[in-house]
Amino acid sequence: MPRSSAAAPFAVSLTLCLGLAACGGGGVHGTPGAAGVRDPYFPKAGNGGYDVTHYTLALAYDPEAHKLTGTAEITARATQDLSAFDLDLKGLDVGGVTVEGRGARWNRSGQELTVRPHEDLDKGETFRTTVRYSGRPPTITDADGSKEGWLPTADGAVGLGEPTGSMAWFPGNNHPSDKATYDIAVTVPKGLTAVSNGEPAGESTKKGRTTFRWHTAEPMASYVATVAIGRYKVSRSATKDGLPLYVAVDPTQVKASAKVLAKIPEILAWEKYNFGAYPFTSAGAIVDRPDDAGYALETQNRPFFPGAPDTGTLVHELAHQWYGDSVTPKSWRDMWLSEGFATYAEWLWQEDHDGDTADEIFNSLYKGDYYDAKEDNEAIWAFPPGKPSGAAHISDPPVYDRGAMVLHKIRETVGDARFYDIIQGWAAAHRHGNADTADFTAYVEKTAPGKDFTKIWDDWLYGEGKPSRP
């Protein structure tokens, strides 16, 4: 994405489930899962007690009424003995919940949908929860003022999830630490197209409505799941090595975006050379109208763009497929592992394509003459990239620019050959998984023994203010 108390939820869930103690069968041996995973910036995000392995979503959307009807089937494994568990779902009306095919009691409190199974779930047990829901899905305003969740567009809608917006259109464990595979079917009025992640899995039309099916075989964090509904010009092709490409472009943006989107195979080949094997089974892009959203987002397989992207933005969002989508931050504190890497990819692209070198960009940022406005140059030093100052600032310049500067300092320290070993090895070691900043610093130190990274970690990654140089 380019710029543009933890105990309390648990107490709420516990109270709700004790109030429902009359339901269920047999003796109680489990405890409620926590209503939140204690993310440092979004403590209510995600839920404890289980790990989701797969989502099957059947959605139907009426753009004129702005009404979404959905059935979510969530397959998960209990990580403790569970008497109850929470799902994240904001707005929308719940019509019913079942667990393993049996009716389950449920309650709502804010974004928490608390579910009480008919019988307690054993630790290690795989279980299936089905939630029927409907209503007008909400648009969420983030702490930084940007919009996410469900965004109505001129001819449809788009679901964007960073950081917590996916709960506006499907219930789930809404935190990047719990990745899953997906099957998504979207039914829309005939003439519209529904685009999602992964690969197309068929479409059918009946009684004036078309259902589009999508399958995502690789684990995906909920914040990079998407559904885009509208009138799109769709093109299908493949890279030279056979990677399928699926590109959907709003008709008003076809001409303006054609030249840049034609670079997708070239950019992917360059990124594969620099970052290692492409981690997914397809790629592409979704381009909507500029007024439908204010930012691009690294939605898995095919990034979303609000209008025709420039080359730098396309490089950035495709680089996220390695850093952010495949190697996903464990918490929102670790955002620089996503955005700093994607920003540095832009620098490397410029360096390799007759632009400024990464060193020249670093020096310009350090001297304070990279941006036209003085306040933009000063914003880079507002806080360290390894510890953003709050939820409203996880997409601020220090996470992007200073995060990239950390990578450049590592490159200066170890040299080009070892640096590319590090970034390729990092992507391979945590492929389709999660990692945090401590994992990264340990990996760098292990991969470059004998080098001292103390000043980089202390001054550039975690230090307050502008570090001294060299």
C-alpha positions, 0 to 999 in steps of 0.5 A, spaced: 500 500 500 502 506 498 502 512 503 497 516 502 486 495 554 487 488 551 483 484 557 477 488 556 475 484 550 476 478 553 472 480 559 466 482 554 466 475 551 467 471 557 461 475 560 457 473 554 458 466 554 457 465 561 450 468 560 449 463 555 451 457 559 444 454 559 445 452 551 450 447 549 450 439 551 454 436 556 459 438 561 463 445 560 471 443 560 473 449 555 473 456 556 472 462 551 477 464 546 479 471 547 476 477 543 482 480 540 490 477 539 492 483 543 495 487 537 499 493 539 495 498 535 489 494 534 487 490 540 480 488 538 483 485 531 483 478 530 481 472 536 484 467 540 482 460 541 482 457 534 486 458 527 482 458 520 485 454 515 479 456 509 474 460 508 468 459 503 464 465 501 458 465 497 456 473 496 450 476 492 451 484 491 445 488 489 449 495 487 442 499 486 440 497 493 447 497 496 445 490 499 450 484 500 447 477 502 452 472 504 454 465 507 461 464 510 463 457 511 469 458 516 474 451 517 478 452 523 482 448 528 481 449 535 488 451 539 485 450 546 479 447 549 473 452 547 466 453 550 465 459 545 469 463 540 469 470 537 469 472 529 470 479 527 464 482 523 462 489 523 455 492 521 451 487 517 445 483 520 446 476 522 441 471 520 444 464 523 450 461 525 451 453 525 457 449 528 458 443 525 451 443 522 448 444 529 445 451 531 449 455 535 447 461 540 451 467 538 451 474 540 453 481 538 458 486 541 461 492 537 465 488 531 465 481 536 460 476 533 461 471 539 459 464 538 457 458 543 457 451 540 452 446 541 458 442 545 465 445 547 470 444 542 477 440 544 483 443 543 486 440 536 479 439 533 477 441 526 470 445 526 466 448 521 462 454 522 457 457 518 454 464 518 448 467 514 448 475 514 446 480 510 445 488 510 449 494 507 456 493 508 459 499 512 465 503 509 470 504 515 474 510 516 481 509 519 485 512 524 489 516 519 482 518 515 483 513 509 477 509 507 476 501 507 471 496 508 466 496 503 466 502 498 461 503 493 463 505 486 460 508 480 457 501 477 459 496 483 463 496 489 470 494 492 472 491 498 479 493 501 481 490 507 487 494 510 488 494 516 481 491 518 476 492 513 475 485 511 470 485 517 465 489 513 464 484 508 465 477 511 466 474 518 473 471 520 479 472 524 481 479 522 488 479 523 494 478 519 497 473 523 492 468 521 492 466 514 488 461 510 486 459 503 479 462 500 474 460 495 469 466 493 463 466 489 460 472 488 453 473 484 452 480 481 447 483 476 448 480 469 453 485 465 457 486 471 464 482 473 466 480 480 474 480 480 477 477 486 484 473 489 487 467 486 484 464 479 478 464 476 474 457 478 468 458 473 462 463 472 454 461 470 448 466 469 441 464 471 435 469 471 439 475 470 444 474 475 452 472 474 456 468 479 463 469 478 467 463 482 475 464 485 479 460 488 486 462 492 490 456 494 496 459 497 495 462 504 492 469 504 491 474 510 484 477 510 487 484 509 489 483 502 483 479 500 478 483 495 472 483 491 471 488 486 464 489 482 463 493 476 464 493 469 471 491 467 475 490 461 478 483 462 484 481 459 487 474 460 495 472 458 501 469 461 508 471 462 514 468 458 514 462 463 507 461 463 504 465 469 497 466 468 495 474 468 488 476 469 487 484 469 481 487 470 480 495 468 474 500 468 473 502 461 474 509 463 481 507 465 483 502 459 487 507 455 490 511 460 493 505 464 495 500 457 502 502 457 504 501 464 500 495 465 503 492 459 510 492 463 507 487 468 511 481 465 517 485 465 516 487 472 515 480 475 521 478 471 525 483 474 522 482 481 523 474 480 530 475 479 532 480 485 527 477 490 526 469 488 521 465 485 514 468 485 510 466 491 503 465 487 500 461 482 497 467 478 498 475 477 495 481 474 491 488 477 485 491 478 484 498 476 478 502 478 476 509 477 480 514 481 474 517 485 472 510 488 478 509 493 484 514 495 490 509 495 493 503 491 493 496 495 497 490 495 491 485 494 494 478 493 495 476 486 492 482 483 493 489 486 488 494 486 489 501 483 484 507 483 486 509 476 491 508 472 498 507 476 505 509 474 510 505 473 513 506 480 507 504 484 506 498 480 513 496 482 511 497 489 505 493 489 507 487 485 513 487 490 508 486 496 507 479 493 513 477 496 514 482 502 507 483 505 503 478 502 507 472 502 511 474 508 506 477 512 507 481 518 505 478 525 502 484 527 501 491 525 507 494 528 511 490 523 509 494 517 515 496 515 517 489 513 512 490 508 512 497 506 519 498 507 521 492 502 516 495 497 519 502 497 526 499 496 524 495 490 522 502 487 529 504 489 532 498 486 528 499 479 530 506 478 537 504 479 536 498 474 532 503 469 537 509 468 534 513 474 537 515 480 541 510 484 538 507 491 544 511 494 542 517 491 535 517 493 538 515 500 542 521 500 537 526 498 532 523 503 537 524 509 539 531 506 532 533 506 531 535 499 527 529 496 520 532 497 518 539 495 515 540 502 520 541 508 514 538 512 514 532 508 522 531 508 522 532 516 516 527 517 521 521 515 524 522 522 517 523 526 518 516 529 522 509 528 520 504 523 520 499 528 516 502 532 510 506 529 507 511 534 500 509 533 495 506 529 494 512 525 501 512 523 502 505 520 502 508 513 506 514 515 513 516 511 518 513 517 515 506 515 516 507 508 522 511 507 526 510 513 524 503 512 527 503 506 533 506 508 534 501 514 535 496 508 540 500 504 544 501 510 544 493 511 546 493 503 552 498 505 554 494 510 554 487 507 555 488 500 551 487 494 552 479 493 550 478 500 544 483 501 541 479 495 542 473 499 539 476 505 532 479 501 531 472 497 533 468 503 528 472 507 522 471 502 524 463 501 524 462 509 518 465 511 514 464 504 506 463 505 508 465 513 508 470 518 514 474 521 516 480 525 522 485 526 525 480 531 525 475 526 528 479 521 534 482 525 536 475 527 536 472 520 540 478 517 545 477 523 545 469 521 546 470 514 552 475 515 556 473 520 562 477 523 558 484 521 556 488 526 549 491 525 548 494 532 548 501 530 543 500 524 538 497 529 539 502 534 539 508 530 536 507 524 530 501 526 529 503 533 532 510 534 528 516 535 530 522 531 534 523 525 541 518 526 548 521 525 551 519 519 556 515 516 
